[in-house]
Amino acid sequence: MSGEKYLIVNADDFGQSPGINRGIIEAHERGIVTGASLMTRWLAAGEASIYAREHPKLSVGLHLDLGEWVCRAGKWVQLYSVIPLDDKLAVEREISHQLDVFQYLMGRHPTHINSHQHIHMREPVRSVALQVCQSLGIPLRDLSPEIHYFTKFYGQTPEGLPIPRYISLDRLIEIISTLPNGLTVITCHPGYADDLKTMYQTERRDELRVLCDPRVRAAIDALGINLCSFNDWDDLKNLLNRPSADLVS
């Protein structure tokens, strides 16, 4: 890449609630968010897709939703389940269904795929999701070798304890200042979650405030980082895969 740095800032949970939608839209229009991942099973997915179709600069992928777990009194319990996660046939059917709904809402394929609470990192979801992404020619979070993924801009520990410094302005600028060469995706969760039952609530407002802080955009510009989106994936992939000799010739 001859020292070039490219950055995608992708917001998860688009469509989960009107408040989440409002926050992601604000982070796109006033901040540095360039992409979002749509949850098709939620009632606010329709309004999210309407906005996205009217604002095509926001790349939109599929945020697979197969269940959610919350930590209560130090123990993880399932808040809801969509399918048995060890049933490969059920996984295939549900992923296919969510992909069909996405295509109905958006009128096109997703620009990328990831999943709620990273459930695609375990089998058999991993293999099924990989096959779908390969067939569509799109990246799957943490499993596309051309991309550096940064998922630690997040304001809680794995047990759900708050760590506000992880989503502070200084922390985000530090992350941006130490990006490796090539393409990096920073994941985030901005939003107004008062209308959503979630263990990650006040942190969403904090993320939104930081993502919209003009000092973040100023840092990106000063460092010469190319802010882009998954809409640019085909061009980026070709550039990332070019031999070094071609880049300096």
C-alpha positions in Angstrom: 0.0 0.0 0.0 3.1 2.3 -0.1 2.1 3.8 3.4 -1.4 4.7 2.5 -4.1 4.4 5.2 -7.8 3.9 4.6 -10.5 4.0 7.3 -14.1 2.8 7.4 -16.1 3.7 10.5 -19.0 1.3 10.7 -22.0 1.6 13.1 -23.8 -1.5 14.2 -27.5 -2.1 15.1 -29.0 0.1 12.4 -32.7 -0.5 12.4 -32.9 -1.8 15.9 -34.9 1.1 17.2 -35.9 4.7 16.1 -33.4 6.1 18.6 -30.6 3.9 17.3 -31.4 5.0 13.8 -31.4 8.7 14.8 -28.0 8.3 16.4 -26.4 6.6 13.5 -27.8 9.1 11.0 -26.4 11.9 13.2 -23.0 10.2 13.4 -23.0 9.9 9.6 -24.2 13.5 8.8 -22.3 15.3 11.5 -19.5 12.8 12.3 -17.2 10.3 10.8 -19.5 7.2 10.4 -19.4 6.1 6.8 -21.2 2.8 7.0 -23.8 0.9 9.0 -25.0 -2.7 9.6 -28.7 -3.3 9.3 -30.7 -5.6 11.7 -33.6 -6.7 9.5 -35.7 -8.4 12.2 -36.6 -5.1 14.0 -39.5 -2.8 13.4 -37.3 0.2 12.8 -35.5 -1.6 9.9 -37.9 -0.1 7.4 -37.2 3.5 8.3 -33.5 2.8 8.4 -33.6 1.4 4.9 -35.6 4.4 3.6 -32.9 6.8 4.9 -30.1 4.6 3.5 -31.7 4.5 0.0 -32.0 8.2 0.0 -28.4 8.7 1.2 -26.4 6.2 -0.8 -23.0 7.5 0.5 -23.7 5.5 3.7 -22.7 1.9 2.9 -25.1 -0.6 4.5 -24.4 -4.2 5.3 -26.3 -7.0 7.0 -26.0 -7.3 10.8 -27.0 -10.9 11.4 -29.2 -11.3 14.4 -29.5 -14.8 15.8 -29.9 -13.9 19.5 -28.7 -11.7 22.4 -27.1 -12.4 25.7 -26.9 -10.1 28.8 -24.8 -10.3 31.9 -26.8 -10.2 35.1 -25.4 -10.7 38.6 -22.2 -11.9 36.9 -23.8 -14.5 34.8 -24.6 -14.5 31.1 -28.3 -15.2 30.3 -30.0 -15.3 27.0 -32.3 -12.3 26.4 -33.8 -13.8 23.2 -33.0 -16.6 20.8 -33.9 -16.7 17.1 -32.8 -20.2 16.2 -30.8 -23.1 17.8 -27.2 -22.0 17.0 -25.9 -25.6 16.7 -28.5 -26.5 14.0 -26.7 -25.8 10.7 -29.8 -26.2 8.6 -31.7 -23.7 10.8 -28.7 -21.3 10.6 -28.6 -21.5 6.8 -32.4 -20.9 6.6 -32.3 -17.9 8.9 -29.3 -16.3 7.3 -30.9 -16.7 3.9 -34.1 -15.2 5.2 -32.4 -12.2 6.7 -30.5 -11.7 3.5 -33.8 -11.8 1.5 -35.3 -9.2 3.8 -32.3 -7.0 3.4 -32.5 -7.2 -0.3 -36.2 -6.4 -0.2 -35.7 -3.4 2.0 -32.6 -2.1 0.3 -33.1 -3.2 -3.3 -29.6 -4.6 -3.4 -27.1 -6.9 -1.8 -25.4 -5.8 1.5 -21.9 -4.2 1.2 -20.6 -6.4 4.0 -21.8 -8.8 6.7 -21.2 -9.0 10.5 -23.3 -10.2 13.4 -24.9 -9.2 16.6 -22.5 -10.0 19.5 -20.0 -11.5 17.0 -22.0 -14.7 16.8 -20.6 -15.4 13.3 -17.3 -16.2 14.9 -18.6 -19.6 16.1 -19.6 -22.6 14.1 -21.7 -23.4 12.2 -22.6 -19.7 11.7 -19.0 -18.9 10.7 -18.9 -21.4 7.8 -22.4 -20.4 6.5 -21.7 -16.7 6.7 -18.3 -17.1 5.0 -20.0 -19.0 2.1 -22.6 -16.3 1.7 -19.9 -13.5 1.7 -17.7 -15.4 -0.8 -20.6 -15.9 -3.1 -21.5 -12.2 -3.0 -17.9 -11.0 -3.1 -18.2 -9.0 0.2 -16.2 -9.0 3.4 -17.1 -10.7 6.6 -16.0 -9.0 9.8 -12.7 -10.3 11.3 -12.5 -13.0 8.5 -11.4 -10.9 5.6 -7.6 -10.9 5.4 -7.3 -7.6 3.5 -8.9 -5.6 6.4 -7.7 -4.7 9.9 -10.7 -4.7 12.2 -10.7 -2.6 15.4 -13.6 -3.6 17.6 -12.4 -2.2 21.0 -13.9 1.2 20.7 -16.5 0.0 23.1 -17.4 1.3 26.5 -17.9 -2.0 28.5 -15.9 -5.0 29.6 -17.0 -8.4 28.4 -18.9 -8.7 31.7 -20.8 -5.5 31.0 -18.9 -3.2 33.4 -18.4 0.4 32.2 -15.1 1.5 30.9 -15.8 5.0 29.7 -12.2 5.8 28.8 -12.4 3.3 26.0 -14.9 5.5 24.1 -13.4 8.9 25.1 -12.2 11.5 22.6 -8.6 11.0 23.5 -9.0 7.2 23.0 -10.5 7.6 19.6 -7.8 10.0 18.4 -5.2 7.7 19.8 -6.7 4.8 17.8 -6.8 6.9 14.6 -3.2 8.1 15.2 -1.9 4.5 15.4 -3.7 3.0 12.4 -1.6 0.5 10.4 -1.1 0.9 6.7 -3.9 -0.5 4.5 -7.6 -0.6 5.3 -8.9 -0.5 8.9 -12.5 -0.8 10.0 -13.5 0.7 13.3 -16.8 -0.6 14.7 -19.0 1.6 16.8 -22.5 1.8 18.4 -23.8 5.3 18.4 -27.4 6.0 19.2 -30.2 7.1 21.5 -31.2 3.9 23.3 -33.9 5.1 25.6 -36.4 3.2 23.5 -34.5 -0.1 23.6 -34.0 -2.7 26.3 -30.2 -3.1 26.2 -27.2 -3.3 28.6 -25.3 -0.9 26.3 -27.4 2.3 26.7 -25.7 5.4 28.0 -22.5 4.4 26.2 -24.2 4.9 22.9 -24.8 8.6 23.6 -21.1 8.9 24.7 -20.0 7.3 21.5 -22.2 9.6 19.4 -20.8 12.7 21.0 -17.2 11.6 20.4 -17.8 10.5 16.8 -19.3 13.9 16.0 -16.5 15.9 17.7 -14.8 18.0 15.0 -11.4 17.3 16.5 -11.7 13.7 15.4 -12.3 14.7 11.7 -9.4 17.2 12.1 -7.1 14.4 13.3 -8.1 12.2 10.3 -7.4 15.0 7.9 -4.1 16.0 9.5 -2.8 12.5 9.4 -3.7 12.1 5.7 -6.0 9.2 6.3 -8.5 8.4 3.6 -12.0 8.1 5.1 -14.0 5.8 2.9 -16.9 3.2 3.1 -17.7 -0.3 2.0 -19.2 1.2 -1.1 -15.5 1.4 -2.2 -14.8 -2.2 -1.5 -14.1 -3.4 -5.0 -11.6 -0.6 -5.7 -10.0 -1.0 -2.3 -9.6 -4.7 -2.7 -7.9 -4.3 -6.0 -5.6 -1.6 -4.5 -4.8 -3.7 -1.4 -4.0 -6.8 -3.5 -1.7 -5.0 -6.0 2.0 -6.0 -5.8 4.2 -3.4 -4.1 6.2 -2.8 -7.3 3.0 -1.6 -9.0 2.3 0.8 -6.2 5.6 2.7 -6.7 6.0 2.3 -10.4 
